[in-house]
Each structure stands twice: as C-alpha cells, then as structure tokens.
Amino acid sequence: MDRDEKRKKLADDAWSQAIAIGKKASKRQLAKTIVKRIIEDLEGRSGLGNEWEYCDSDVQAEIKQTWSQIVEKELASALDGS
C-alpha cells in the first residue's frame, strides 16, 4: 500500500469512526475526536510531528480548541441543514 492509499484508508477509517461516534455523542465531542485524529496524523508525519511537539502546550490547547470549534460549526451546518 503506497502513501496515498494509506492516507485514504486513514481518512476512511476516521470518517467511519466519526459517524459511529456521532450516533452516540454530541457534535462538540465529535469535533474534539476529529481534531484528535487530525493531530495524531500530524504527529505521525516526518517533520510535522516534531514541530507539533515543540509547540508550547498553551498554543497546542488553543489550536485544538479553535479547530474543534471550526469542525463543530461545519458539522452543525451539514447535519442540521443550516
């Protein structure tokens, strides 16, 4: 499996998990889970993972919160038809 196929599989797996979680969790929790998976992907990439680890924990928390808010807003828009 080449790199692009691995990324697609990871994305497909994340989407499947997000749907399963979404049936049981709030949009806010789903957004946090999606962001967590994105960060796990970043940490696994050469170069990017190291940069994330070097970010101050306050900056990491701010990024996670902002990304979660973005994802939550987009989920609400898509799922509520707004």
C-alpha positions as CSV (number, residue, x, y, z in Angstrom):
1,M,0.0,0.0,0.0
2,D,1.5,3.3,-1.0
3,R,1.5,6.5,0.9
4,D,-1.6,8.0,-0.7
5,E,-3.5,4.7,-0.2
6,K,-2.6,4.7,3.5
7,R,-3.8,8.3,3.8
8,K,-7.1,7.5,2.1
9,K,-7.6,4.4,4.4
10,L,-6.8,6.6,7.4
11,A,-9.4,9.2,6.3
12,D,-12.0,6.5,5.5
13,D,-11.4,4.9,8.9
14,A,-11.6,8.2,10.7
15,W,-14.9,9.0,8.8
16,S,-16.4,5.7,9.8
17,Q,-15.4,6.2,13.4
18,A,-16.7,9.7,13.3
19,I,-20.1,8.5,12.1
20,A,-20.2,5.8,14.7
21,I,-19.2,8.3,17.5
22,G,-21.7,10.8,16.1
23,K,-24.6,8.5,16.7
24,K,-23.6,8.4,20.4
25,A,-22.0,11.7,21.1
26,S,-22.7,15.4,20.8
27,K,-21.3,17.5,17.9
28,R,-18.9,19.0,20.3
29,Q,-17.5,15.6,21.3
30,L,-17.4,14.5,17.7
31,A,-15.5,17.7,16.8
32,K,-12.9,17.0,19.5
33,T,-12.5,13.4,18.3
34,I,-12.0,14.6,14.7
35,V,-9.4,17.1,15.9
36,K,-7.6,14.5,18.0
37,R,-7.4,12.2,14.9
38,I,-6.0,15.1,12.8
39,I,-3.3,15.8,15.4
40,E,-2.5,12.1,15.6
41,D,-2.0,12.2,11.8
42,L,0.2,15.3,12.1
43,E,2.3,13.7,14.8
44,G,3.0,10.7,12.5
45,R,4.4,12.8,9.7
46,S,8.1,13.3,9.3
47,G,8.9,16.9,10.3
48,L,5.4,18.0,11.2
49,G,5.2,15.7,14.3
50,N,8.3,17.2,15.7
51,E,7.1,20.8,15.2
52,W,3.8,20.0,17.0
53,E,5.7,18.5,20.0
54,Y,7.8,21.7,20.2
55,C,4.8,23.9,20.4
56,D,4.0,25.3,23.8
57,S,1.2,23.3,25.5
58,D,-0.9,26.5,25.7
59,V,-0.5,27.0,22.0
60,Q,-1.5,23.4,21.3
61,A,-4.6,23.8,23.5
62,E,-5.6,27.0,21.7
63,I,-5.2,25.3,18.3
64,K,-7.2,22.3,19.4
65,Q,-10.0,24.5,20.7
66,T,-10.1,26.6,17.6
67,W,-10.1,23.5,15.3
68,S,-12.8,21.9,17.4
69,Q,-15.0,25.0,17.1
70,I,-14.4,25.0,13.3
71,V,-15.3,21.3,13.0
72,E,-18.3,21.7,15.3
73,K,-19.7,24.6,13.3
74,E,-19.2,22.7,10.0
75,L,-20.9,19.6,11.4
76,A,-23.8,21.6,12.7
77,S,-24.2,23.2,9.3
78,A,-24.0,19.9,7.5
79,L,-26.1,17.8,9.9
80,D,-28.7,20.4,10.7
81,G,-29.0,21.7,7.1
82,S,-28.2,25.3,8.2
